Amino acid sequence: MTEKAPSLVCIDGPEDDSFPVPITVRNLKGVESTITFDCIPRTVTAWAAEGDKIRAEVAAKIKADEAKSVKAKAKKKTESEQDPTTEAETIRLEAMVTERINNDAGLALRIAKGWSLTDKFAAAAIAKLEDKFPGAVRSLHQEYSKRINGEREGN
């Protein structure tokens, strides 16, 4: 009988503490760089449950925003017409962009626990990354989901 190499498959055994997920970001000059995120391993069912939580949070946020919008429209009808490019409107738009970036940073924290950058891995640093390299967190989310769901490139 020949001796077999140990199997890497262990159904009931412990999982690795993390796994690497590299993503590519591009600066304004078009120069590409790779960031490797140290990601949290989850089973397919655990990732699906996390996705359900994320969707529920987004749905609640949309509902709350719609309620605020209805109140704001009612208030605006009682006031005189205003120039849509007022300072308040500009501040509101900036706040919306900041909120989106911060939400993306929060998503990254649900997926990863570290990265290959010298900057400390924290929500503020992830927000700066997303601000400077829009789509970085979306790329992380896509690559992470591919790994969790067993999607592979090529044959």
N, C-alpha and C positions, 0 to 999 in steps of 0.2 A: 504494500500500500504506500502511495506517495504522500509526503507531508504537504499539506495545503497552507498557503499564506493566510494570515488572519484576515477575516472579512472586515471591511469598513462599515458594513451595515449592522446596526445593533438596534432593533426595533424598540426594546424596552429599556435600553441603556441611557446614560446621560448624554445630553447634547453638548456641543461645543458652546462656550460662553458667547461667542460672536462669530461672524463671518464677514469677509471683506466685500464691499460693493464699490467698484470704481465708477466714477462718472467723469465726463469731460465737460469743462466749461471753456468759454471763448471770451477773450477780452474785446474791447472796442476795435482794436487793430486786427482782430481775427486770429490772434495767437491762441492756440489751444493748450490747456493744462488739464491734468488729471488729478482728481481728489479721490482718495480712497476712504470711504466711510466704514467704520467698525459697527456692523449692524447686529441687532438683536434677533436671534433665531426664534421663529414661531412655526408651529404646524400650520397646515392649510386652514384647518378649522379655527385655530386661534387668530390667524390673520383675517379670516372672514368675520369673526366676532369683533375684532378691532375696527374693521371697515364699517360694520354696522354702527358702532359707537360714533365713528367720525361722521357718517351720513346723518345720524340722529342729531348730532351737535350742529351740523350745517343746516339741517331743516329747521331746528329751533332758532338759529340765528337769522335765517331768511324770514321766518314768521315774525320775529321781533322787529326786524328791519322794515317789513311791510307795515306793521302796526305803527311804527314811528313815521313812516312815509305818509300814511293816511292822515295822521295828526298834523304833520307839517303842511300838507296840502290844504287842510281845513283852515289852519292858521293863516296861510298865505292868502287865501281867498278873502279873509277879513282885513288884510293889510293892503296897502297900495302896491302896485306892481313895482318890482325892484329889478335893477340891472343884474342879470345872472352872473356877471363877472365881478361881483363885489368881493371885497377882501374876505368876508365870511365864507363865501362860496369857495374861494381858493383854499382857504384853511380846511374846509370840509373835504375837498377833493384830496388834499395832501393827507388828511387823516385817513381817508378810505384806502389810499395806497399803502400807508404805513400799517394799517390794520391787516391788509392782505399779506404783506411781507411778514408781519408778526405771526399770522395764522400759519403761513408756510413754515416758519421757524418751529412752531409748535408741532407741526406734522413731522418734521425732521427729527425732533426729539423723541417722537413715538417710535421711530424706525431705528435710529442709530444711537450709539453711546460714545462715539469718538470719531476722529478723522485724522488724516495725514498732514494737516496743516499745523504750523507752529502756534497759531492763535488758539486760545482756550476754546474747547467745544462747549458752547453755551448758546442760549437763545439769541442773545444780542449779536454774537458773532455770526450765527446762521442768518440772522436778519440782514446783516451787512453783506454777507455773501450773496443772498438773494437779491439785494438791492443793486449790487455791482454786476452780478451775473444772473439776470432774470432767467428763470426756468431751471436753475440748479436743483432746487428742492423737487420740482416736478420730475426731473431726470432721476433723482435719487428714488423717489416713490415708484417710478416706472420700473427701474432696474431691480429694486427690492421686491416688488410684486412679481416680476418675472422669475426671480430666484425662488421665492416662496411657492409659486404656482407651478414650478418645474418647467417653465418655458426656456428653451435653449435656442441660440441662433445656429443657423446652418443645419447640417444633417447630424 
